[in-house]
Amino acid sequence: LERQSFFRAGEAPDFELPDRDGNIVKLSDFRGKKVLLLTWASWWGCRFDVPVWQSIYEELKSDTFEIISVAQDTGGEEAAGGIFDDANVTYTSIIDVNHHISSLYNLLNVPSGVWIDETGKIARINEGTYAKTHFDGAWGTDDYVPIVRDWVANGEDSQYVWDSEKVRENIFQRTPEAEKAQPAFRLGTYYFTNGNDEKAEQYWTLAQELDPDSWNYLRQDLQYEDGGSAGPEWSERRELIEGAGGTYYAPLDIEQDN
């Protein structure tokens, strides 16, 4: 209920998560800065964005802008750490084994991006927020980074900033049952980390049953099964949804609002 009240007010829910050095990162510590909160995962093509975001950060970084990049990876440092290291990232980097950020912001998929302004208000929230197209257009988009640049340069005057009503409209609304999924997923992660794959699968399956809209829960689970995160089960589900007129990612929507 507290989180939903944040959303109604257009405020970004605060969080406390350790970075890769064990230091606690709190969103509220970045008040006075624009924050681009990004989610990605080693089990999807958005991992190729990590070095791209580093080059964009080097272009845009300032005392009033920060990137917080959060890997949604139950595999932890082993799965995602090397990707951060290979990119020599200097922005804030977190490995989120419980997918806490996706749950906190009602994000269904990776990559996702949340714009948080200097006062802690959500200025925009999207899924499918790639840094560029990859492998000759196999996936990704070149449309997102230009609007990020515009926001960093122009702040609340950016034509791509949403008002509070539009922000609320674009935050996915979970059912009461789906709200129970994150604790179940967290239990699964506990058992997975402690080597009990059978119990992990039990709770990860429960999380997917409670929140069937979440691609993150499904694909994290599939990462450790035959076929992997982009295997037949993922393809079948995507084809079923898109065949019924749905979308894998919500439309990016870069219509100019101002």
FIDRENTI-515866 format. One line per field, with one value per residue (C-alpha): x negated, y, z; residue in one letter. Coordinates in steps of 0.05 Angstrom, whole numbers, plus 5000, padded with zeros to 4 digits. Layout:
BEGIN
X <- [X; ...] .
Y <- [Y; ...] .
Z <- [Z; ...] .
residuo <- [A; ...] .
***
This chain:
BEGIN
X <- [5000; 4943; 4912; 4978; 4984; 4916; 4939; 5003; 4961; 4913; 4856; 4802; 4802; 4737; 4692; 4630; 4587; 4513; 4468; 4415; 4367; 4419; 4435; 4508; 4539; 4601; 4640; 4654; 4579; 4583; 4633; 4611; 4591; 4627; 4623; 4630; 4648; 4635; 4650; 4618; 4598; 4542; 4593; 4617; 4588; 4591; 4525; 4493; 4519; 4474; 4412; 4456; 4486; 4415; 4397; 4462; 4447; 4379; 4414; 4468; 4441; 4442; 4455; 4529; 4536; 4524; 4538; 4557; 4552; 4584; 4573; 4634; 4592; 4604; 4536; 4505; 4433; 4416; 4470; 4466; 4402; 4357; 4403; 4396; 4321; 4310; 4345; 4302; 4364; 4358; 4433; 4467; 4473; 4516; 4530; 4601; 4608; 4681; 4705; 4724; 4722; 4767; 4817; 4813; 4827; 4875; 4828; 4844; 4784; 4712; 4685; 4726; 4712; 4739; 4725; 4723; 4717; 4678; 4737; 4748; 4807; 4814; 4807; 4815; 4819; 4809; 4793; 4752; 4702; 4642; 4581; 4576; 4595; 4553; 4531; 4559; 4626; 4637; 4659; 4655; 4672; 4635; 4695; 4684; 4616; 4634; 4692; 4647; 4599; 4656; 4678; 4608; 4599; 4668; 4695; 4768; 4771; 4754; 4809; 4803; 4818; 4886; 4934; 4956; 5020; 4983; 4931; 4987; 5019; 4955; 4939; 4963; 5017; 5007; 5064; 5066; 5044; 4985; 4962; 4948; 4901; 4839; 4836; 4844; 4789; 4744; 4754; 4736; 4673; 4655; 4661; 4624; 4566; 4563; 4561; 4632; 4655; 4719; 4745; 4721; 4761; 4822; 4823; 4802; 4859; 4906; 4881; 4897; 4967; 4980; 4953; 4960; 4947; 4875; 4825; 4769; 4792; 4803; 4737; 4695; 4723; 4713; 4640; 4627; 4668; 4659; 4667; 4648; 4680; 4693; 4711; 4775; 4817; 4802; 4814; 4880; 4906; 4884; 4916; 4980; 4984; 4965; 5012; 5069; 5051; 5007; 4935; 4871; 4850; 4899; 4891; 4833; 4877; 4831; 4886; 4867; 4910; 4891] .
Y <- [5000; 5048; 5034; 5048; 5114; 5133; 5118; 5158; 5217; 5205; 5193; 5140; 5088; 5090; 5028; 5005; 4953; 4937; 4954; 4905; 4929; 4919; 4993; 5009; 5048; 5088; 5123; 5180; 5194; 5220; 5276; 5337; 5293; 5265; 5189; 5141; 5075; 5018; 4944; 4890; 4817; 4771; 4723; 4771; 4813; 4876; 4854; 4883; 4951; 4954; 4982; 5027; 5059; 5070; 5111; 5150; 5162; 5189; 5237; 5259; 5250; 5311; 5332; 5330; 5264; 5191; 5123; 5067; 5002; 4942; 4871; 4827; 4765; 4709; 4681; 4741; 4763; 4700; 4715; 4791; 4815; 4800; 4839; 4901; 4890; 4881; 4947; 4983; 5017; 5079; 5090; 5059; 4984; 4935; 4860; 4848; 4773; 4779; 4824; 4874; 4934; 4902; 4885; 4953; 4991; 4939; 4925; 4862; 4857; 4877; 4924; 4977; 5049; 5098; 5172; 5201; 5277; 5317; 5317; 5242; 5244; 5194; 5232; 5173; 5097; 5049; 4978; 4959; 5014; 4991; 5035; 5017; 4965; 4902; 4852; 4888; 4901; 4833; 4869; 4937; 5007; 5072; 5114; 5115; 5147; 5212; 5225; 5211; 5263; 5313; 5300; 5308; 5373; 5403; 5371; 5385; 5426; 5365; 5349; 5276; 5284; 5258; 5292; 5254; 5229; 5198; 5167; 5134; 5109; 5076; 5040; 4969; 4953; 4886; 4845; 4829; 4758; 4784; 4825; 4759; 4735; 4772; 4740; 4672; 4688; 4711; 4645; 4609; 4650; 4633; 4558; 4566; 4602; 4546; 4491; 4465; 4468; 4429; 4478; 4536; 4511; 4502; 4575; 4603; 4566; 4594; 4664; 4655; 4628; 4688; 4739; 4708; 4776; 4777; 4758; 4767; 4711; 4664; 4678; 4677; 4608; 4585; 4606; 4544; 4496; 4462; 4511; 4571; 4639; 4648; 4576; 4543; 4558; 4632; 4633; 4596; 4644; 4705; 4680; 4665; 4735; 4772; 4728; 4752; 4824; 4835; 4860; 4833; 4904; 4960; 5012; 5059; 5120; 5177; 5225; 5296; 5318; 5391] .
Z <- [5000; 5016; 4948; 4913; 4950; 4923; 4853; 4862; 4882; 4824; 4873; 4861; 4917; 4955; 4960; 4996; 4960; 4965; 4907; 4884; 4939; 4993; 5001; 5011; 4954; 4972; 4918; 4967; 4971; 4899; 4913; 4874; 4815; 4756; 4761; 4703; 4737; 4689; 4695; 4652; 4659; 4637; 4609; 4554; 4499; 4541; 4571; 4508; 4529; 4591; 4555; 4512; 4573; 4599; 4537; 4545; 4618; 4601; 4554; 4602; 4672; 4717; 4788; 4771; 4733; 4752; 4723; 4771; 4732; 4766; 4740; 4754; 4764; 4814; 4792; 4828; 4817; 4777; 4726; 4720; 4751; 4692; 4646; 4689; 4694; 4620; 4608; 4660; 4687; 4730; 4740; 4801; 4791; 4831; 4824; 4848; 4861; 4884; 4827; 4880; 4834; 4782; 4837; 4870; 4805; 4775; 4717; 4677; 4632; 4619; 4598; 4632; 4649; 4700; 4699; 4769; 4776; 4826; 4875; 4873; 4825; 4768; 4703; 4656; 4661; 4602; 4582; 4522; 4537; 4498; 4489; 4415; 4363; 4364; 4312; 4251; 4284; 4314; 4377; 4410; 4390; 4374; 4397; 4472; 4482; 4444; 4491; 4551; 4525; 4518; 4589; 4618; 4580; 4592; 4656; 4669; 4605; 4563; 4514; 4534; 4608; 4628; 4677; 4739; 4707; 4648; 4695; 4735; 4671; 4649; 4714; 4707; 4758; 4793; 4820; 4895; 4878; 4837; 4896; 4932; 4877; 4899; 4968; 4933; 4883; 4940; 4976; 4912; 4907; 4979; 4963; 4897; 4931; 4983; 4930; 4938; 4865; 4878; 4930; 4887; 4828; 4873; 4895; 4827; 4795; 4849; 4834; 4760; 4776; 4821; 4771; 4701; 4669; 4692; 4639; 4689; 4735; 4677; 4642; 4704; 4719; 4647; 4650; 4693; 4651; 4584; 4528; 4569; 4577; 4502; 4488; 4463; 4524; 4520; 4445; 4451; 4504; 4465; 4401; 4439; 4468; 4405; 4364; 4409; 4396; 4457; 4459; 4488; 4507; 4519; 4463; 4478; 4464; 4448; 4429; 4448; 4506; 4512] .
residuo <- [L; E; R; Q; S; F; F; R; A; G; E; A; P; D; F; E; L; P; D; R; D; G; N; I; V; K; L; S; D; F; R; G; K; K; V; L; L; L; T; W; A; S; W; W; G; C; R; F; D; V; P; V; W; Q; S; I; Y; E; E; L; K; S; D; T; F; E; I; I; S; V; A; Q; D; T; G; G; E; E; A; A; G; G; I; F; D; D; A; N; V; T; Y; T; S; I; I; D; V; N; H; H; I; S; S; L; Y; N; L; L; N; V; P; S; G; V; W; I; D; E; T; G; K; I; A; R; I; N; E; G; T; Y; A; K; T; H; F; D; G; A; W; G; T; D; D; Y; V; P; I; V; R; D; W; V; A; N; G; E; D; S; Q; Y; V; W; D; S; E; K; V; R; E; N; I; F; Q; R; T; P; E; A; E; K; A; Q; P; A; F; R; L; G; T; Y; Y; F; T; N; G; N; D; E; K; A; E; Q; Y; W; T; L; A; Q; E; L; D; P; D; S; W; N; Y; L; R; Q; D; L; Q; Y; E; D; G; G; S; A; G; P; E; W; S; E; R; R; E; L; I; E; G; A; G; G; T; Y; Y; A; P; L; D; I; E; Q; D; N] .
***
